[in-house]
């Protein structure tokens, strides 16, 4: 066989990959600007994306609708109507200047798997529901997991008063979209309706690429603690205040940031720490900074590990501030618990990967996912798919066609061989 014919045959064997990539590109073209991909909750782009996904769901043999928060929901019945479901899916909103794969890969792959079952007239002893969550990223109203919290019944109504950068409240945006904010509770599901929740997602990191593997088994979604720090010293003239008499808030912040990095680098348990924002005042070249604000994001695979790390880091910051005679204000602004993936679901994901002839490899997720909300009503499992360079939340985010296909094969095998957890198991 010639080299060209061999390559053609290889591509023909990727039965899911091409459709998935084509749909990723089609959905990725729906953006509020031509220059980059941005698709935000309750916008015209949200509506256009929802209509496209609903069409795909119906073509795959599902009944499909838009729920009370703007999630797209499809249902493929089992071998008799009304059975509990295995829920699959991910989100279809994006960050600003995003990549095409974060979220949509899991949603589109799930639709492709159901379409394959429908084409073969295959019904299972449970229903399959596919859900595209309307807002996971939290870009517009600075409140994440809105779609999945509504489904899990943990949506907090007070966020309806949150306003976007244009002063539009979430309540107003929902009404403008054609939804009733007083009926968001109608989106909620109950534990007895779900046998489990499984999400396929790009890794958003470089580990699978380093392991030369297309897919992996997620062990847990790491919890996160975020803090806002403010150090206050004394502003002064850059030329007249001797070094030993300075209360420089910026050099104090720099020492704190270095201490955070050093602490996390020496940890061997998967701890990561990030200072993503810093602001110095008054911000003049010839003035000693008198006040500095910065953020801290700490994540770890277990809550106990993360909480111990936060305690130790806070102590170090307090010591630095005290030694430098800086006033310190430190506030926790966000805290999410770690969500462990259910052992019985991890085992079935591993079986599906092995059955596809791939090496089983486990890894945690440092990024948050909708499973963090869904854990309140269902056991959670996740499949990671390799992404090039580990790049995510960036236009260069990319998944190779063969890896998209491998992820779909694993997910379909998992679904077709899915065994519900036994009571008490």
Secondary structure, 3 states (H helix, E strand, C coil): CCHHHHHHHHHHHCCCHHHHHHHHHHHHCCCCCCCCECCCCCCHHHHHHHHHHHHHHHHCCCEEEECCCCCEEEEECCCCCCCCEEEEEEECCCCCCECCCCCHHHHHHHHHHHHHHHHCCCCCCCEEEEEEECCCCCCCCCCCCHHHHHHHCCCCHHHHHCECCCCCEHHHHHHHHCCCHHHHHHHCCCHHHEEEEEEEEECCCCHHHHHCCCEEEEEEECEEEEEEEEEECCCEECCCCCHHHCCCHHHHHHHHHHHHHHHHHCCCCCCEEECCCEEEECCCCCEECCEEEEEEEEEECCHHHHHHHHHHHHHHHHHHHHHCCCEEEEEEEEEECCEECCHHHHHHHHHHHHHCCCCCCEEEECCCCCHHHHCCCCCEEEEEECCHHHCCCCCCCCCCHHHHHHHHHHHHHHHHCCCCCCCCC
